[in-house]
Amino acid sequence: MKIKLFIVDDHYMVIEGIRSLLQQEPTIEWLGHATNAASCISF
C-alpha cells in the first residue's frame, strides 16, 4: 500500500525540496501540491 502525498505550502522551494527528497521512495505516491488553501480544496 502506497502513502499518498499532497503538500500545501506557500513557499515553492519547500514544496520542491520535499518532493525531491521523496520522489525516489517506492512507497510514496506524489499527488500534487498547492500554494494556498483555496487551491488545495479545489483539488
Buried (B, 14 or more C-beta within 10 A) or exposed (E): EEEEBEBBBEEEEEBEEBBEEBEEEEEBEBEEBBBEEEEBEEE
